[in-house]
Amino acid sequence: MTSNHRFHSIESLLALAIPLILVVLMFNWRAKQSMKKQKNQRNKLLKKLNGKKGGEADEDEDDEVIKEAIKLMEQKAKKLN
């Protein structure tokens, strides 16, 4: 009498082990990516709070936007006059 047990052959063990290993590796990779993202967000917020490079870059962008708005307002004023 031979019994056909599911885990009797190496192929059946590999068929179960390989997908499980892939799932574990993918989960670990996603967890690391998520932690990197949180770390980057935290660093950006700390830079803004401390007024370092991140905050200064935003101020420069704001200055450019303000200058453009002033130019547009001056152009509209010239057109109205």
C-alpha positions as CSV (number, residue, x, y, z in Angstrom):
1,M,0.0,0.0,0.0
2,T,1.4,3.3,-1.0
3,S,0.0,6.5,0.4
4,N,0.1,9.6,-1.5
5,H,0.9,12.1,1.2
6,R,1.0,15.7,0.3
7,F,4.5,16.4,1.7
8,H,6.0,13.2,0.5
9,S,8.0,14.7,-2.3
10,I,10.6,17.5,-2.5
11,E,8.6,19.1,-5.3
12,S,5.5,19.5,-3.1
13,L,7.6,21.0,-0.3
14,L,9.2,23.5,-2.6
15,A,5.8,24.3,-4.1
16,L,4.7,25.4,-0.6
17,A,7.9,26.9,0.6
18,I,8.8,29.2,-2.3
19,P,5.6,31.2,-2.3
20,L,5.8,31.6,1.4
21,I,9.4,32.8,1.3
22,L,8.5,35.3,-1.5
23,V,5.6,36.7,0.6
24,V,7.9,37.1,3.6
25,L,10.6,38.9,1.5
26,M,8.0,41.2,-0.1
27,F,6.5,42.1,3.3
28,N,10.0,42.9,4.7
29,W,10.8,45.0,1.7
30,R,7.5,47.0,2.0
31,A,8.1,47.5,5.7
32,K,11.6,48.9,5.0
33,Q,10.3,51.2,2.3
34,S,7.6,52.4,4.7
35,M,10.1,53.1,7.4
36,K,12.4,55.0,4.9
37,K,9.4,57.1,3.9
38,Q,8.5,57.9,7.5
39,K,12.1,58.8,8.2
40,N,12.3,61.1,5.2
41,Q,9.1,62.8,6.2
42,R,10.3,63.2,9.8
43,N,13.6,64.7,8.6
44,K,11.8,67.2,6.3
45,L,9.6,68.3,9.2
46,L,12.5,68.7,11.5
47,K,14.4,70.8,8.9
48,K,11.3,73.0,8.5
49,L,11.0,73.4,12.3
50,N,14.7,74.2,12.7
51,G,14.7,76.7,9.8
52,K,17.4,74.9,8.0
53,K,17.8,74.2,4.2
54,G,14.3,72.7,3.7
55,G,12.6,75.9,5.1
56,E,14.9,78.2,3.2
57,A,14.1,76.5,-0.1
58,D,10.4,77.0,0.6
59,E,11.0,80.7,1.3
60,D,12.9,81.2,-1.9
61,E,10.0,79.6,-3.9
62,D,7.5,81.8,-2.0
63,D,9.6,84.9,-2.9
64,E,9.6,84.0,-6.6
65,V,5.8,83.5,-6.5
66,I,5.3,86.9,-4.8
67,K,7.6,88.6,-7.4
68,E,5.6,87.0,-10.3
69,A,2.3,88.1,-8.6
70,I,3.6,91.7,-8.3
71,K,4.6,91.7,-12.0
72,L,1.2,90.5,-13.0
73,M,-0.5,93.1,-10.9
74,E,1.6,95.9,-12.4
75,Q,0.8,94.6,-15.9
76,K,-3.0,94.7,-15.1
77,A,-2.6,98.2,-13.6
78,K,-0.9,99.4,-16.8
79,K,-3.7,97.9,-19.0
80,L,-6.4,99.6,-16.9
81,N,-4.7,103.0,-17.1
